[in-house]
Amino acid sequence: MSQEESLTKPLFTRQDLIKLILPLFFEQLLSVSMGMADTLMVSSVGEAAVSSVSLVDSLNILIIQILSALASGGAIISSQCLGRRDMKQAKKSAAQLYSILAISTISIMLLVMISSRPILYLVFGNIDADVMAFAQIYFLISAASYPFMGLYNAGAALFRTQGNSQLSMRASLVMNIINICGNALLIYGFHMGVLGAALATLIGRIFAALWVTAQHQKSSNPLRINALSELRPNAKLVKSILAIGIPSGLENGMFQIGKLCVSSLTSTLGTSAIAANAVSNTVSSMANIPGNAISLAIIPVIGRCLGAGEKKQASRYVRLFIGMSIVGLSCSNIAIFFLIPWISTLFHLSTEAADMCVTVIHWFNLFSILFWTSSFALPHALRCGGDAKFTMLVSIISMWLFRVILSYFFVQQLHMGLTGVWLGMFIDWIFRSLCFGLRFLSGRWMEHKVLID
């Protein structure tokens, strides 16, 4: 084989992609099932309980998304180093990722534990007293899990970078078994309600974090940390990671803050609307499982291609991933479109709340097939090329201009209720899709320098 042929040989075979994507699909399925188990079991306590879990989870998602952005920054740096075949630098970047996430998660945990009640009042205002009481309990227990989520995200991201997504899938499997069994025992057996659901989730996350970290430290792992001194901050690597992680974190953070503003709007529509929105969010996450799995697969594949200087392969793999995501989302959304009337009955919703849930999910199914992939999967590819600032600016502008402002207009001026909240989100997706699609086609996303020499 000539040198030219070796350079153009695909970096990932079809078998490589299948081995990467299938475990990610099942991991996402397990992750969503954990959220569904929480919502289903807590819903047996009443609408106030499920509403409190929904409100706090919107805050938890904000925090977890910021941590995931930092993990993605480290994974992109490591994947580009692996593409260069620079194992020494890849190993150093892995250690720096653990340091960044440890400092971040512990700091956030302490902040929430000290200021949980003021934060809930600031974000959600004057919600019903019973909802606030449940929310504070759930928020405090959730905060204790943040450092463990940081460890899990770091380890899982680094294993995916090496093409090994089976390990995090196994951790997710056991975490979900612990969570579901814990829910059954603590909610139904000991009648602990929201507290029981929170404790079961915490225990599951502790296990997942410790197990993934232990696997990362095995001698067979080339990215393992050999000494505590490796965790000492390295200015160049930290700067490279944060150059992607901070814009992505700000993007995710502002995105979730915008969603919190919309949640505050939803809370003014009454407990039935809050409960309907909570169930709709859970069901929509089920529909998005194929897209989320593809989004996670994009990072190691495109990062490795760009690290090796294979821009044509990177572009070709992005198009392949986009097609796979759209096909997967079409299957999941069509299924849920017909099943949602039955699914809504599982959550013990009132007739009013169930009707709202079915309506918004039917609209969601249509827009998800058409615009979700280009809104949320495609930006992962752009970030792999170092285009994190562009995705951040588009996302922040689109979020506040369309999802937040339009939602308030639809609800307060046009009196569209919960449907107006979701319609603002769909218009946000359309704008994102246009911007990210044009950016990808221009090729400018691949012209950034990601690694600092």
N, C-alpha and C positions, 0 to 999 in steps of 0.2 A: 504493500500500500504506500502510495506517495505521500509526501508531506502535505500537499494540498488536499488530498482525499481525507487525511486524518484530521485536518482542521475543520472540514465541513461535515464530518461524521456527527450525527445527532448525539448530543450530550445525554439525552434521556430516551430510552427505548419505550415502546408501548408498555412493556412489562414493568418498567421502572415507574411509569406514571400510574399504572393500576395499583401497584404496591404502595404508592404514596397516597393516592386519593381514596381508595376504599376504606382504609382505617380511619381517615379523617371524616368520611361520611358517617361511619358508625360512631365515632367519637362525638360528632355534632348531634347525632340522633340521641345518644345517651345524655348529653348535656341538656338538651331540650326536655327529655323525659324527666330529668331531675326537677326542672322548673315546673313541668306539668304536674308531677307528683306533689310538689309543695302546694300548688294552687288548688288541685283537686282535693287534697286532704284538708287543707286549711279551709276550703269553702264549706266543709261540713260544720265548721264552727259558726259560720254566718257571714253575711256580706261585709260587715265591719272588719272582720279578720282578713278576708281576701283583699279588701280595699287597702288595708294597712300594709300588707305584704307587697302589693302592687306599687304603692307609693314609695316605699323604702327601696324596692328593687330598682326603681328608676334612678335613685341615688347610687345604689350599688353598681349598676351598669355604668354610670358615669365614672366611678373610681376604677372599676375593672377595665373599662375601655382605655383609660389613660395608661394603666399598667401594661395592657396588651400592646399599646402603641410603642412603649419603651422596649418591650420584648421583641416586637417586630423590627425596631431599629437595630437591636443587637443581632437578630437573626439575619438581617440583610447584610450587615457588615461581615458576619461569619460566613455567609454563603458566597459573598464576593471573594473573600479570602480563600475559600475552598475552590472556587472557580480558578483562582490564580495558582492554586496548589501551594499556598503559603500556610502550612499547618501551624507554624509557630505563631503567626499573627492571628489565626483563627482561634487558637487556644487562649491567647491573651484577651481577645474580644469577648470570649465566653465568660471569663472570670470577671471582666468589667461589667458585663450585663448583670451578673448576680449581685455585684456590689451596688449598682444603681437601683435595682429593684428592692434590695433589702432596705436601703436607706429610705426610699420613697414610701414603701408600704408601712414601715414602722412609724414613720412620721404621720401618715394619714390616719393610721389606727389610733394613735394618741390624740390627735385632733378631734376625731369623732367621739372618742370616749369622754373627752372633757366637755365637748360642746354639742352633744347629740340633740338635746331638746331645742336649744336656740336654732340649730341648723334646720330642724324639721319645721319650726314655726316660720323661719325666714323663707323657706322654699314653698311650703304648702299653706301657710296662713292659718286661718281659723277653720280647721276641719272638725268634724264631730269628735267629742271627747273620747269616746270608746275607740275610734280609729286612731287617734293620737296616742293613746296608751299602748295599744298593740304595736304601733309603728316604732315607738321608742325602744320597746323590748327587742324587736326584730333588728333594729338598727345597731344597737349595742353588741348583740351577739354576732351580727354580720361583721362588725369592725374587727373583732378578734380573728376573723379568718383572712383578713387582707394580706398579712405577711406570708401566710401559707399559699394564697393564690399567686403572690409574686414569685415564690419559689417554683410553684408548678408551672406558671407561664414561662419562666426562664428556661427551665429544663425541657419542657415540651417543645418550645420554639427551637432550641438548639438540636434536639433530636430530629425534628422535621428538616432542619437545615442539612442534616446528613442523609436525608431520605428515609429516615426511620420514624414513621408515624404510628406504628403498631404499639409502641411502648406507651405513649400517652393515651391511646385508645384503651389499653388494658387498665391503666390507672383510672380512666373515666368510668369503665365498667364497674370496677369494685367500689369506686366513690358513689356511684348511683345505687348500687345494691345496699351499701351502708345507709345512704340517705333514705331510700324507700323503706327499708326495714326499720330504721330509726323513726321515721315519720309514723309508721304503723304502731310502733310500740309506744312512743311518747304522746302522740295525739289521741289515738284510740284506746291504748292500754292505760296510760297514766293521765289522760285528759289534760295535757299541758298546752294544747292549742298552738298559738303562734310561737310561744317559747319552745315547744317541742320541735316544731318545724325548723326553727333557727338552729337549735342544738344539733339536730340530725345533719343539717347542711354543714355546720362547722366541723363535726367529726369526720365527715366524708372528705372535706377539703384538707384537713390535717393529714389524713392517710395519703391522699394523692400527692401532696407536696413532699412528704417524707419519702415515699416510695420512688417518685421520679428523681429526687435528689440523690437517693442511694444508688439508683441505676446510673446516674450521671457520673458518679464517683468510682465506678468500676474501672479496673485497670485496662479493660479492653476499649474503653471510650477515649478516643484521641483528644477530646476537648475537656477531659476531666481536670479538676483543680488539684494540683499536687501539694501546694503549701498555702497557708493563709496569706503569705506575703504577696501572692498573685492577685489578691483581692484589693491591694492598695491601688488607689486611683491612678490611672495612666492618662495624662492630659490629652494626648493625641487620640487615643482610642475612645475615651469618654466624649471628646468633641465630635468624633465621627458618628458615634452612636446617637448622641443627642441632636446632631444636625438633622437626623431623620426622625428620631424619637420625639423631640420637642414639638416640631410642627405637627407631627401626627397626633401627639398627645393634646396639643391645643385644638387641633381639628376635632378630635373625638370629644374633648372636654367641652368645647363650645357647642358641639352638636348635641351632647347630652344635656347641657344647661338649657339650650333651646327647647329640648324635649321636656325638661322640667317645667319651663314656663308654660308649655302646652299642657302639662299635667296639672299645673295649678289652674289653668282654664277649665280642664276637664272636671276638677274637683268642685267647681262652682255649679256643675250640671246635676249634682246630686249623687247619692250613694249608688243608685242603679247604673248611672253612666260610668262611675269609677269602676264598678265591678265588671260591666260590659267591656270597658277598655282594657282591664286587666286580663280578662279571658281572651280578648281579641289579640292582645300582644303575645300571649302564650301560643295561641293557634297560629299566628303569623310566623312566629319563630319556627314552628314545625314546617311550614311551607318553605322557609328559607334554608332548610338544612342542606340541600344540594349546592346552593350558591355559596354558603359559608364554607363548605368543605373545599370547593374549588378556590375560594379566596385564600385559604390557608396554604393550598398547594402551590399557588402562584409564587409565593415568596422564595422558597428554596430553588425552584426551577428557574425563574427569571433572574434571580440574584446570581445563581451559578453561571448562567449564560453570559450575563453582562460582565461578571468577574473574569471570565475567559475571553472576553472581547468578541463574543459571538452575537452581534446585534441582530443579524438576520434570523438566527435561531430564536432569539428572545421574542422578536415580533411574531414569528410563526407560532410559537408556543402560546403567546397571549391570545391569538385568534382561535387556536384550538380550545383553550380554556373557556373563552367566551361562549363558543358554540356548545360545549359540554354543559356549562352553567345554564344556558337558556333551555336546553333540552330537559335537564333535571328539574328546573323550576316549573316548566310546563307540566310535567308529570305530577309533581307534588301539589301544585296549585289547582289543577283540574280535579284531582282527587278530593281535596279539601272543599272545593266549591260545592260538590254534591254532598259531602259528609257533614258540613258545618251545622245544619239544622239538628242533626243527631248529636254531634260533639257538644254543642252548647247545653244540651240537657244534662251532661255529665257534671257540670259545675254548679248545679243547684241554683241557677239564676232565676230571678223573677221573670215573669212573662215580658215585662217591659225591657229588662236588661238583655234577655235572650234575643228579642227582636232587633235591638240595636247592634248586638254582636254579629248576628247573621248578615245584616245589611253592610256593615263596614268590611267584613271579611270577604263578601262577594266582590266588592269594589277592589279590595286589596289583591285578590287573586288575579284580576285582569291587569292591573298596573305592575304587579310583581313580575309577571311573565315578560312584559314589554320593556321595563325600565330598571329593574333591580340590578341586573348584572352590570350594566354600564354605569350605574350609580355607585356601586359598592365593591364589586369584584375588580373592575378595571383599574380603579385608583391604586390597588395593591401593586399592580405592575408598574405604574408610574413612580411610586415610591421606591421600588427596587432600583430604578434608574436615578435616584436622588432627587426626584421631582416633588418632594414632600411639601415644599412651600406653595407650589401651584395648587396641589390638591387641598391644602389647608385653606387658602384664600377662597377658592371656589366653594368649598363646603360651608365655610362660615357665612359668606355672603348669601348663598342659597338658603341656608338654614334660617337665618334671621329675616331675610326679605320675603321668603315664600312660606316656609312652614310656620313660623311664629306669627308674623304680621297678618298673613292671609287667614290663618286659623282664627285669630281674634276677630277679624272682619267677618268671616263666615258665621261664627258663633254669635257674636254680639250684635252685628248689624243685620245679617240675613237670617239669624235664628235657625241655623241648620243643625244645631245640636252636635252630637258626637260625630256624625258624618262630616260636618264641616271641619273638625279637627283633622280627620284623616285625609280629607281632600287637599288641605294645605300641604300635607306630607307628599301626596302624589305629584303635585305641581313642582315641589322641591326636587323630586326624582327626575322629572323631565328636564329641568334646567341643568342638573348635574350631568345627566347623560349626554346632553349636547356639548357641554364644555369638555368633559373628559374624553369623549369620542373624537372631537376635533384635535385635542392635544395628542392623543395616541397616533392618529393618522399623520400628524405633522412630523413625528419622529424626534421632536425636541426633548422629549422626556429622557432620552438615552444619552444626552450630551453633557450630563453633569459628572463631576468627579466625586465619587462617594468615599473612597479610601484616602486618608491623609497620610502621605509618605513621611 
